[in-house]
Amino acid sequence: MPTENMNDDHALVLFSGGQDSATCLAWALARYPLVETVGFAYGQRHAVELDCRGPVRAAIDAMWPGRLGPDHLIDLAMTLGGLGTTALTARTAIAMTEDGLPNTFVPGRNLLFFTCAAALAYRRGLRRIVGGMCETDYSGYPDCRDDTIKAMQLALNLGMQRRFVLETPLMWRDKAATWELAASLGGDALVELIRAETHSCYLGDRSRLHDWGYGCGTCPACDLRAGGWRRWRDAARSASISGSSSPGDTAS
């Protein structure tokens, strides 16, 4: 399979402006000499996350200077919106559906994200595509599962005749471990940046800053983020009491 014009150590990060994608961006910058980012506007109810992207990118860039390349924003509102609405793209009460999935699930969203990201990476010569998908502490979306990502990598490589590597550093981490990863990468500075500047709340609520960040405090995204924060902080306090180093003591 030809690999012309591709750099094995250059990466493209799917960067929404949320906790997971910001952690993945830091993870990629700690590993690769050149990292670009791509975001997607798809009519999401929490479009405020897109407003967070610029400030978070700038702050993370200062932590790993000289590595962050261009940012790209792709408009998929007509594409996904034309296929129907969900509680993530319309003002509908969040609830579970008969098939056991929350109605915030946007069918095909991550598959389309990766397809567009790969098309961009093809043109930019970027081999590694990094996403914050996780099936350890998540809402049950089938397009976040490891098997889905592996199948997507195979399909993209066959369909574009490239050797892309889809990387999901959070796949087997719960939200507490995601906070711990951020602390290990950038210490208290990165944790505070993610806490105060990123956005995960499905309702787009930035009216109140909680100890774990902005959000309504009741939607599934807030519940996961807050629960992970508290478990991580509890572990840090326990480690401190026992005389061990806390999760945020050492940056790498």
C-alpha positions as CSV (number, residue, x, y, z in Angstrom):
1,M,0.0,0.0,0.0
2,P,1.6,3.3,-1.0
3,T,2.6,5.7,1.7
4,E,3.8,8.7,-0.4
5,N,3.9,12.1,1.3
6,M,2.9,10.8,4.7
7,N,4.8,11.5,7.9
8,D,4.7,8.7,10.4
9,D,5.1,11.0,13.4
10,H,2.7,13.7,12.4
11,A,-0.8,13.6,13.8
12,L,-4.3,15.0,13.4
13,V,-6.4,15.3,16.5
14,L,-10.2,15.4,16.5
15,F,-10.6,18.4,18.7
16,S,-14.1,19.4,19.8
17,G,-13.2,21.7,22.7
18,G,-14.2,19.2,25.4
19,Q,-12.4,17.4,28.1
20,D,-11.5,14.2,26.3
21,S,-10.3,15.9,23.1
22,A,-8.2,18.4,25.0
23,T,-6.6,15.6,26.9
24,C,-6.0,13.8,23.6
25,L,-4.4,16.9,22.1
26,A,-2.0,17.1,25.0
27,W,-1.3,13.4,24.7
28,A,-0.4,13.8,21.0
29,L,1.7,17.0,21.5
30,A,3.7,15.1,24.2
31,R,4.5,12.4,21.6
32,Y,4.7,13.9,18.1
33,P,6.7,16.9,16.6
34,L,3.8,18.1,14.6
35,V,0.1,18.0,15.5
36,E,-2.8,19.5,13.6
37,T,-6.4,19.7,14.9
38,V,-9.8,19.4,13.3
39,G,-13.2,20.3,14.7
40,F,-16.7,19.7,13.4
41,A,-19.8,21.9,13.4
42,Y,-22.8,19.6,13.0
43,G,-25.6,21.6,14.5
44,Q,-24.8,20.4,18.0
45,R,-26.9,21.8,20.8
46,H,-23.7,22.5,22.8
47,A,-22.1,24.5,20.0
48,V,-20.4,26.6,22.8
49,E,-17.7,23.8,22.7
50,L,-16.5,25.2,19.4
51,D,-16.0,28.6,21.1
52,C,-13.7,26.9,23.6
53,R,-11.4,25.5,21.0
54,G,-9.3,28.6,20.3
55,P,-8.4,29.5,23.9
56,V,-7.7,25.9,24.8
57,R,-5.5,25.4,21.7
58,A,-3.6,28.5,22.5
59,A,-3.0,27.5,26.1
60,I,-1.9,24.0,25.2
61,D,0.3,25.3,22.5
62,A,2.2,27.3,25.1
63,M,2.9,24.1,27.1
64,W,4.4,22.3,24.1
65,P,5.7,25.2,22.0
66,G,6.5,24.7,18.3
67,R,4.5,21.5,17.8
68,L,1.0,22.7,17.2
69,G,0.1,23.1,13.5
70,P,-3.0,24.5,11.8
71,D,-6.5,24.1,12.9
72,H,-9.3,23.0,10.6
73,L,-13.1,23.3,11.0
74,I,-15.5,21.3,8.9
75,D,-19.2,22.1,8.6
76,L,-21.3,19.0,8.7
77,A,-24.6,20.6,9.9
78,M,-26.4,20.0,6.6
79,T,-25.1,16.5,6.3
80,L,-26.0,15.2,9.8
81,G,-29.0,17.5,10.2
82,G,-30.5,16.4,7.0
83,L,-30.6,12.8,8.3
84,G,-32.7,13.7,11.3
85,T,-32.4,15.2,14.7
86,T,-31.5,13.8,18.1
87,A,-31.4,15.2,21.6
88,L,-27.8,16.3,20.8
89,T,-28.9,18.4,17.9
90,A,-32.4,19.6,19.0
91,R,-34.0,20.9,22.1
92,T,-35.4,17.5,23.2
93,A,-35.4,16.0,26.6
94,I,-32.6,13.6,27.1
95,A,-33.9,10.1,27.7
96,M,-33.1,6.4,27.0
97,T,-34.6,4.8,23.8
98,E,-36.1,1.4,23.4
99,D,-32.8,0.0,22.0
100,G,-31.0,1.0,25.2
101,L,-29.1,4.0,23.8
102,P,-29.6,7.5,25.0
103,N,-31.3,9.7,22.5
104,T,-28.2,11.9,22.4
105,F,-26.7,9.3,20.0
106,V,-26.1,10.8,16.6
107,P,-26.0,7.8,14.2
108,G,-22.9,7.7,12.0
109,R,-21.4,10.8,13.7
110,N,-18.0,9.4,14.6
111,L,-17.8,7.3,11.4
112,L,-18.3,10.5,9.4
113,F,-15.8,12.4,11.6
114,F,-13.1,9.8,11.0
115,T,-13.9,9.7,7.2
116,C,-13.6,13.5,7.0
117,A,-10.5,13.5,9.2
118,A,-8.8,10.9,7.1
119,A,-9.6,12.8,3.9
120,L,-8.0,15.8,5.4
121,A,-5.0,13.8,6.7
122,Y,-4.6,12.3,3.3
123,R,-4.1,15.8,1.8
124,R,-2.0,17.0,4.7
125,G,0.3,14.0,4.8
126,L,-0.6,13.1,8.4
127,R,-0.5,9.4,9.3
128,R,-1.9,9.4,12.8
129,I,-5.5,10.4,13.6
130,V,-6.3,10.7,17.3
131,G,-9.8,10.6,18.8
132,G,-11.2,10.7,22.3
133,M,-13.5,7.7,21.9
134,C,-13.9,5.5,24.9
135,E,-15.9,2.4,25.8
136,T,-14.9,2.3,29.4
137,D,-16.8,5.2,30.9
138,Y,-19.2,6.4,28.2
139,S,-22.9,6.6,27.2
140,G,-22.9,3.4,25.2
141,Y,-22.5,4.8,21.8
142,P,-21.6,1.9,19.4
143,D,-19.4,4.2,17.3
144,C,-17.1,4.7,20.3
145,R,-16.2,1.0,20.7
146,D,-12.7,-0.3,20.1
147,D,-14.0,-2.8,17.5
148,T,-15.7,0.0,15.6
149,I,-12.5,2.1,15.5
150,K,-10.4,-0.9,14.3
151,A,-12.9,-1.6,11.6
152,M,-12.9,2.0,10.6
153,Q,-9.1,2.1,10.3
154,L,-9.2,-0.9,8.0
155,A,-11.9,0.6,5.8
156,L,-10.1,4.0,5.6
157,N,-6.8,2.4,4.7
158,L,-8.4,0.2,2.0
159,G,-10.6,3.0,0.6
160,M,-7.8,5.7,0.5
161,Q,-4.9,3.4,-0.1
162,R,-3.0,4.7,2.9
163,R,-1.7,3.4,6.2
164,F,-3.5,5.6,8.7
165,V,-3.2,4.8,12.4
166,L,-6.3,5.6,14.4
167,E,-5.3,6.2,18.0
168,T,-7.7,6.3,20.9
169,P,-5.6,6.9,24.1
170,L,-8.8,7.1,26.3
171,M,-10.4,3.9,25.0
172,W,-9.7,1.9,28.2
173,R,-9.6,4.7,30.7
174,D,-12.6,5.8,32.8
175,K,-13.1,9.5,33.5
176,A,-11.0,9.4,36.7
177,A,-8.1,8.0,34.7
178,T,-8.6,10.7,32.0
179,W,-8.2,13.4,34.7
180,E,-5.1,11.5,35.9
181,L,-3.7,11.3,32.4
182,A,-4.1,15.1,32.0
183,A,-2.3,15.6,35.3
184,S,0.6,13.3,34.3
185,L,1.0,15.2,31.0
186,G,0.7,18.8,32.1
187,G,0.4,18.9,35.9
188,D,-1.9,21.2,37.7
189,A,-1.8,23.8,34.8
190,L,-3.3,21.4,32.3
191,V,-5.9,20.0,34.8
192,E,-7.0,23.6,35.5
193,L,-7.2,24.5,31.9
194,I,-9.4,21.5,31.1
195,R,-11.5,22.0,34.2
196,A,-12.2,25.7,33.6
197,E,-11.9,26.2,29.8
198,T,-13.2,23.1,28.1
199,H,-16.9,22.2,27.6
200,S,-18.6,18.8,27.8
201,C,-22.2,19.6,28.9
202,Y,-24.8,18.4,26.3
203,L,-27.1,21.3,27.1
204,G,-24.4,23.9,26.4
205,D,-24.7,25.3,29.9
206,R,-21.8,27.6,30.9
207,S,-23.7,29.6,33.6
208,R,-22.0,27.9,36.6
209,L,-18.4,26.7,37.2
210,H,-18.5,23.6,39.3
211,D,-15.4,22.0,40.9
212,W,-15.2,19.8,37.9
213,G,-16.0,22.5,35.2
214,Y,-18.9,24.2,33.6
215,G,-22.2,22.4,32.9
216,C,-25.8,21.8,33.9
217,G,-24.7,19.1,36.3
218,T,-27.5,16.7,35.3
219,C,-26.9,15.5,31.7
220,P,-25.0,12.3,31.0
221,A,-21.8,14.2,29.9
222,C,-21.8,16.3,33.1
223,D,-22.5,13.2,35.2
224,L,-19.5,11.3,33.7
225,R,-17.2,14.3,34.0
226,A,-18.2,15.1,37.6
227,G,-18.0,11.5,38.7
228,G,-14.6,11.1,37.2
229,W,-13.3,14.3,38.8
230,R,-14.5,13.2,42.3
231,R,-13.0,9.7,42.0
232,W,-9.7,11.2,40.9
233,R,-9.6,13.8,43.6
234,D,-10.6,11.2,46.2
235,A,-7.7,9.0,45.0
236,A,-5.4,11.9,45.2
237,R,-6.4,12.7,48.8
238,S,-6.0,9.1,49.8
239,A,-2.5,9.0,48.2
240,S,-1.5,12.2,50.0
241,I,-2.7,10.8,53.4
242,S,-0.8,7.6,52.8
243,G,2.3,9.5,51.9
244,S,2.3,8.6,48.3
245,S,2.5,11.2,45.4
246,S,-0.9,12.4,44.2
247,P,-2.0,11.9,40.6
248,G,-1.2,15.5,39.7
249,D,2.3,15.7,41.3
250,T,4.4,14.6,38.4
251,A,4.2,15.9,34.8
252,S,5.7,13.8,32.0
